[in-house]
Amino acid sequence: MLEAANVWNIVTGACRIGILGVRTNSSVEINALYNS
């Protein structure tokens, strides 16, 4: 159970980081298009 929980935490953490990365990248692209 502990190993499965650790794997789940790593997966969910990676997903959160990925979502944040996509959000920041898209916002930067939108700002660049808006400012150009």
CHARMM internal coordinates of N, CA and C (Angstrom, degrees):
IC EDIT
DIST 1 N 1 CA 1.4691
DIST 1 CA 1 C 1.5264
ANGL 1 N 1 CA 1 C 111.32
DIST 1 C 2 N 1.3171
ANGL 1 CA 1 C 2 N 116.37
DIHE 1 N 1 CA 1 C 2 N -43.26
DIST 2 N 2 CA 1.4676
ANGL 1 C 2 N 2 CA 119.26
DIHE 1 CA 1 C 2 N 2 CA -178.63
DIST 2 CA 2 C 1.5237
ANGL 2 N 2 CA 2 C 110.76
DIHE 1 C 2 N 2 CA 2 C -63.37
DIST 2 C 3 N 1.3295
ANGL 2 CA 2 C 3 N 116.37
DIHE 2 N 2 CA 2 C 3 N -41.10
DIST 3 N 3 CA 1.4720
ANGL 2 C 3 N 3 CA 118.66
DIHE 2 CA 2 C 3 N 3 CA -179.80
DIST 3 CA 3 C 1.5222
ANGL 3 N 3 CA 3 C 110.16
DIHE 2 C 3 N 3 CA 3 C -65.79
DIST 3 C 4 N 1.3200
ANGL 3 CA 3 C 4 N 116.94
DIHE 3 N 3 CA 3 C 4 N -42.30
DIST 4 N 4 CA 1.4658
ANGL 3 C 4 N 4 CA 120.59
DIHE 3 CA 3 C 4 N 4 CA 179.55
DIST 4 CA 4 C 1.5257
ANGL 4 N 4 CA 4 C 110.10
DIHE 3 C 4 N 4 CA 4 C -63.53
DIST 4 C 5 N 1.3203
ANGL 4 CA 4 C 5 N 116.44
DIHE 4 N 4 CA 4 C 5 N -39.55
DIST 5 N 5 CA 1.4645
ANGL 4 C 5 N 5 CA 119.92
DIHE 4 CA 4 C 5 N 5 CA 179.86
DIST 5 CA 5 C 1.5233
ANGL 5 N 5 CA 5 C 110.13
DIHE 4 C 5 N 5 CA 5 C -65.06
DIST 5 C 6 N 1.3274
ANGL 5 CA 5 C 6 N 116.82
DIHE 5 N 5 CA 5 C 6 N -40.24
DIST 6 N 6 CA 1.4666
ANGL 5 C 6 N 6 CA 120.39
DIHE 5 CA 5 C 6 N 6 CA 179.30
DIST 6 CA 6 C 1.5213
ANGL 6 N 6 CA 6 C 110.47
DIHE 5 C 6 N 6 CA 6 C -64.26
DIST 6 C 7 N 1.3267
ANGL 6 CA 6 C 7 N 116.69
DIHE 6 N 6 CA 6 C 7 N -42.54
DIST 7 N 7 CA 1.4694
ANGL 6 C 7 N 7 CA 120.46
DIHE 6 CA 6 C 7 N 7 CA 178.88
DIST 7 CA 7 C 1.5205
ANGL 7 N 7 CA 7 C 109.53
DIHE 6 C 7 N 7 CA 7 C -62.50
DIST 7 C 8 N 1.3377
ANGL 7 CA 7 C 8 N 116.72
DIHE 7 N 7 CA 7 C 8 N -43.38
DIST 8 N 8 CA 1.4656
ANGL 7 C 8 N 8 CA 120.68
DIHE 7 CA 7 C 8 N 8 CA -179.42
DIST 8 CA 8 C 1.5233
ANGL 8 N 8 CA 8 C 110.44
DIHE 7 C 8 N 8 CA 8 C -62.31
DIST 8 C 9 N 1.3382
ANGL 8 CA 8 C 9 N 116.38
DIHE 8 N 8 CA 8 C 9 N -42.59
DIST 9 N 9 CA 1.4715
ANGL 8 C 9 N 9 CA 120.43
DIHE 8 CA 8 C 9 N 9 CA 178.89
DIST 9 CA 9 C 1.5211
ANGL 9 N 9 CA 9 C 110.63
DIHE 8 C 9 N 9 CA 9 C -62.08
DIST 9 C 10 N 1.3262
ANGL 9 CA 9 C 10 N 116.90
DIHE 9 N 9 CA 9 C 10 N -40.15
DIST 10 N 10 CA 1.4646
ANGL 9 C 10 N 10 CA 120.69
DIHE 9 CA 9 C 10 N 10 CA 179.92
DIST 10 CA 10 C 1.5249
ANGL 10 N 10 CA 10 C 109.97
DIHE 9 C 10 N 10 CA 10 C -66.24
DIST 10 C 11 N 1.3382
ANGL 10 CA 10 C 11 N 116.08
DIHE 10 N 10 CA 10 C 11 N -43.15
DIST 11 N 11 CA 1.4701
ANGL 10 C 11 N 11 CA 120.40
DIHE 10 CA 10 C 11 N 11 CA -178.70
DIST 11 CA 11 C 1.5241
ANGL 11 N 11 CA 11 C 110.28
DIHE 10 C 11 N 11 CA 11 C -65.22
DIST 11 C 12 N 1.3331
ANGL 11 CA 11 C 12 N 116.72
DIHE 11 N 11 CA 11 C 12 N -47.62
DIST 12 N 12 CA 1.4678
ANGL 11 C 12 N 12 CA 119.47
DIHE 11 CA 11 C 12 N 12 CA -178.87
DIST 12 CA 12 C 1.5255
ANGL 12 N 12 CA 12 C 110.48
DIHE 11 C 12 N 12 CA 12 C -65.57
DIST 12 C 13 N 1.3334
ANGL 12 CA 12 C 13 N 116.33
DIHE 12 N 12 CA 12 C 13 N -37.26
DIST 13 N 13 CA 1.4588
ANGL 12 C 13 N 13 CA 120.04
DIHE 12 CA 12 C 13 N 13 CA 177.83
DIST 13 CA 13 C 1.5178
ANGL 13 N 13 CA 13 C 111.04
DIHE 12 C 13 N 13 CA 13 C -63.37
DIST 13 C 14 N 1.3344
ANGL 13 CA 13 C 14 N 116.40
DIHE 13 N 13 CA 13 C 14 N -42.15
DIST 14 N 14 CA 1.4616
ANGL 13 C 14 N 14 CA 120.75
DIHE 13 CA 13 C 14 N 14 CA 179.39
DIST 14 CA 14 C 1.5255
ANGL 14 N 14 CA 14 C 109.82
DIHE 13 C 14 N 14 CA 14 C -65.19
DIST 14 C 15 N 1.3314
ANGL 14 CA 14 C 15 N 116.56
DIHE 14 N 14 CA 14 C 15 N -38.53
DIST 15 N 15 CA 1.4661
ANGL 14 C 15 N 15 CA 120.12
DIHE 14 CA 14 C 15 N 15 CA 179.36
DIST 15 CA 15 C 1.5247
ANGL 15 N 15 CA 15 C 110.14
DIHE 14 C 15 N 15 CA 15 C -64.93
DIST 15 C 16 N 1.3297
ANGL 15 CA 15 C 16 N 116.04
DIHE 15 N 15 CA 15 C 16 N -41.86
DIST 16 N 16 CA 1.4676
ANGL 15 C 16 N 16 CA 119.36
DIHE 15 CA 15 C 16 N 16 CA 179.43
DIST 16 CA 16 C 1.5160
ANGL 16 N 16 CA 16 C 110.59
DIHE 15 C 16 N 16 CA 16 C -63.52
DIST 16 C 17 N 1.3251
ANGL 16 CA 16 C 17 N 116.44
DIHE 16 N 16 CA 16 C 17 N -43.49
DIST 17 N 17 CA 1.4669
ANGL 16 C 17 N 17 CA 120.51
DIHE 16 CA 16 C 17 N 17 CA 179.66
DIST 17 CA 17 C 1.5311
ANGL 17 N 17 CA 17 C 109.20
DIHE 16 C 17 N 17 CA 17 C -63.91
DIST 17 C 18 N 1.3340
ANGL 17 CA 17 C 18 N 116.71
DIHE 17 N 17 CA 17 C 18 N -40.78
DIST 18 N 18 CA 1.4618
ANGL 17 C 18 N 18 CA 121.20
DIHE 17 CA 17 C 18 N 18 CA 179.69
DIST 18 CA 18 C 1.5201
ANGL 18 N 18 CA 18 C 111.12
DIHE 17 C 18 N 18 CA 18 C -62.97
DIST 18 C 19 N 1.3460
ANGL 18 CA 18 C 19 N 115.95
DIHE 18 N 18 CA 18 C 19 N -43.55
DIST 19 N 19 CA 1.4637
ANGL 18 C 19 N 19 CA 119.82
DIHE 18 CA 18 C 19 N 19 CA 179.89
DIST 19 CA 19 C 1.5232
ANGL 19 N 19 CA 19 C 109.96
DIHE 18 C 19 N 19 CA 19 C -64.13
DIST 19 C 20 N 1.3310
ANGL 19 CA 19 C 20 N 116.57
DIHE 19 N 19 CA 19 C 20 N -43.60
DIST 20 N 20 CA 1.4654
ANGL 19 C 20 N 20 CA 119.93
DIHE 19 CA 19 C 20 N 20 CA 179.02
DIST 20 CA 20 C 1.5212
ANGL 20 N 20 CA 20 C 110.08
DIHE 19 C 20 N 20 CA 20 C -62.95
DIST 20 C 21 N 1.3314
ANGL 20 CA 20 C 21 N 116.98
DIHE 20 N 20 CA 20 C 21 N -39.88
DIST 21 N 21 CA 1.4572
ANGL 20 C 21 N 21 CA 120.85
DIHE 20 CA 20 C 21 N 21 CA 179.59
DIST 21 CA 21 C 1.5153
ANGL 21 N 21 CA 21 C 110.85
DIHE 20 C 21 N 21 CA 21 C -63.35
DIST 21 C 22 N 1.3338
ANGL 21 CA 21 C 22 N 116.60
DIHE 21 N 21 CA 21 C 22 N -42.31
DIST 22 N 22 CA 1.4627
ANGL 21 C 22 N 22 CA 120.21
DIHE 21 CA 21 C 22 N 22 CA 179.27
DIST 22 CA 22 C 1.5235
ANGL 22 N 22 CA 22 C 109.50
DIHE 21 C 22 N 22 CA 22 C -64.97
DIST 22 C 23 N 1.3153
ANGL 22 CA 22 C 23 N 116.66
DIHE 22 N 22 CA 22 C 23 N -41.44
DIST 23 N 23 CA 1.4693
ANGL 22 C 23 N 23 CA 120.11
DIHE 22 CA 22 C 23 N 23 CA -179.46
DIST 23 CA 23 C 1.5173
ANGL 23 N 23 CA 23 C 111.03
DIHE 22 C 23 N 23 CA 23 C -62.78
DIST 23 C 24 N 1.3309
ANGL 23 CA 23 C 24 N 116.53
DIHE 23 N 23 CA 23 C 24 N -45.73
DIST 24 N 24 CA 1.4608
ANGL 23 C 24 N 24 CA 119.54
DIHE 23 CA 23 C 24 N 24 CA -178.01
DIST 24 CA 24 C 1.5207
ANGL 24 N 24 CA 24 C 110.30
DIHE 23 C 24 N 24 CA 24 C -67.40
DIST 24 C 25 N 1.3371
ANGL 24 CA 24 C 25 N 117.18
DIHE 24 N 24 CA 24 C 25 N -40.28
DIST 25 N 25 CA 1.4609
ANGL 24 C 25 N 25 CA 120.11
DIHE 24 CA 24 C 25 N 25 CA -179.38
DIST 25 CA 25 C 1.5251
ANGL 25 N 25 CA 25 C 110.26
DIHE 24 C 25 N 25 CA 25 C -65.38
DIST 25 C 26 N 1.3370
ANGL 25 CA 25 C 26 N 117.80
DIHE 25 N 25 CA 25 C 26 N -43.22
DIST 26 N 26 CA 1.4585
ANGL 25 C 26 N 26 CA 120.42
DIHE 25 CA 25 C 26 N 26 CA -178.86
DIST 26 CA 26 C 1.5213
ANGL 26 N 26 CA 26 C 110.34
DIHE 25 C 26 N 26 CA 26 C -66.60
DIST 26 C 27 N 1.3317
ANGL 26 CA 26 C 27 N 117.36
DIHE 26 N 26 CA 26 C 27 N -38.73
DIST 27 N 27 CA 1.4655
ANGL 26 C 27 N 27 CA 119.76
DIHE 26 CA 26 C 27 N 27 CA -179.69
DIST 27 CA 27 C 1.5233
ANGL 27 N 27 CA 27 C 110.25
DIHE 26 C 27 N 27 CA 27 C -66.58
DIST 27 C 28 N 1.3238
ANGL 27 CA 27 C 28 N 117.17
DIHE 27 N 27 CA 27 C 28 N -37.00
DIST 28 N 28 CA 1.4685
ANGL 27 C 28 N 28 CA 120.66
DIHE 27 CA 27 C 28 N 28 CA 178.46
DIST 28 CA 28 C 1.5214
ANGL 28 N 28 CA 28 C 109.59
DIHE 27 C 28 N 28 CA 28 C -65.73
DIST 28 C 29 N 1.3378
ANGL 28 CA 28 C 29 N 116.64
DIHE 28 N 28 CA 28 C 29 N -41.95
DIST 29 N 29 CA 1.4661
ANGL 28 C 29 N 29 CA 119.87
DIHE 28 CA 28 C 29 N 29 CA 179.87
DIST 29 CA 29 C 1.5229
ANGL 29 N 29 CA 29 C 110.19
DIHE 28 C 29 N 29 CA 29 C -65.43
DIST 29 C 30 N 1.3289
ANGL 29 CA 29 C 30 N 117.23
DIHE 29 N 29 CA 29 C 30 N -41.52
DIST 30 N 30 CA 1.4686
ANGL 29 C 30 N 30 CA 120.83
DIHE 29 CA 29 C 30 N 30 CA 179.79
DIST 30 CA 30 C 1.5273
ANGL 30 N 30 CA 30 C 109.75
DIHE 29 C 30 N 30 CA 30 C -63.56
DIST 30 C 31 N 1.3283
ANGL 30 CA 30 C 31 N 116.93
DIHE 30 N 30 CA 30 C 31 N -43.05
DIST 31 N 31 CA 1.4650
ANGL 30 C 31 N 31 CA 120.64
DIHE 30 CA 30 C 31 N 31 CA 179.10
DIST 31 CA 31 C 1.5216
ANGL 31 N 31 CA 31 C 110.47
DIHE 30 C 31 N 31 CA 31 C -62.90
DIST 31 C 32 N 1.3294
ANGL 31 CA 31 C 32 N 117.24
DIHE 31 N 31 CA 31 C 32 N -40.04
DIST 32 N 32 CA 1.4612
ANGL 31 C 32 N 32 CA 120.68
DIHE 31 CA 31 C 32 N 32 CA -179.66
DIST 32 CA 32 C 1.5267
ANGL 32 N 32 CA 32 C 110.01
DIHE 31 C 32 N 32 CA 32 C -64.96
DIST 32 C 33 N 1.3283
ANGL 32 CA 32 C 33 N 116.70
DIHE 32 N 32 CA 32 C 33 N -42.05
DIST 33 N 33 CA 1.4627
ANGL 32 C 33 N 33 CA 119.86
DIHE 32 CA 32 C 33 N 33 CA 179.46
DIST 33 CA 33 C 1.5314
ANGL 33 N 33 CA 33 C 110.30
DIHE 32 C 33 N 33 CA 33 C -67.16
DIST 33 C 34 N 1.3235
ANGL 33 CA 33 C 34 N 116.07
DIHE 33 N 33 CA 33 C 34 N -40.27
DIST 34 N 34 CA 1.4618
ANGL 33 C 34 N 34 CA 120.49
DIHE 33 CA 33 C 34 N 34 CA -177.55
DIST 34 CA 34 C 1.5219
ANGL 34 N 34 CA 34 C 110.88
DIHE 33 C 34 N 34 CA 34 C -67.82
DIST 34 C 35 N 1.3241
ANGL 34 CA 34 C 35 N 116.69
DIHE 34 N 34 CA 34 C 35 N -37.29
DIST 35 N 35 CA 1.4663
ANGL 34 C 35 N 35 CA 120.66
DIHE 34 CA 34 C 35 N 35 CA -177.04
DIST 35 CA 35 C 1.5276
ANGL 35 N 35 CA 35 C 112.13
DIHE 34 C 35 N 35 CA 35 C -79.63
DIST 35 C 36 N 1.3097
ANGL 35 CA 35 C 36 N 117.82
DIHE 35 N 35 CA 35 C 36 N -22.90
DIST 36 N 36 CA 1.4683
ANGL 35 C 36 N 36 CA 119.95
DIHE 35 CA 35 C 36 N 36 CA -175.67
DIST 36 CA 36 C 1.5249
ANGL 36 N 36 CA 36 C 111.48
DIHE 35 C 36 N 36 CA 36 C -75.46
END
COOR INIT
IC SEED 1 N 1 CA 1 C
IC BUILD
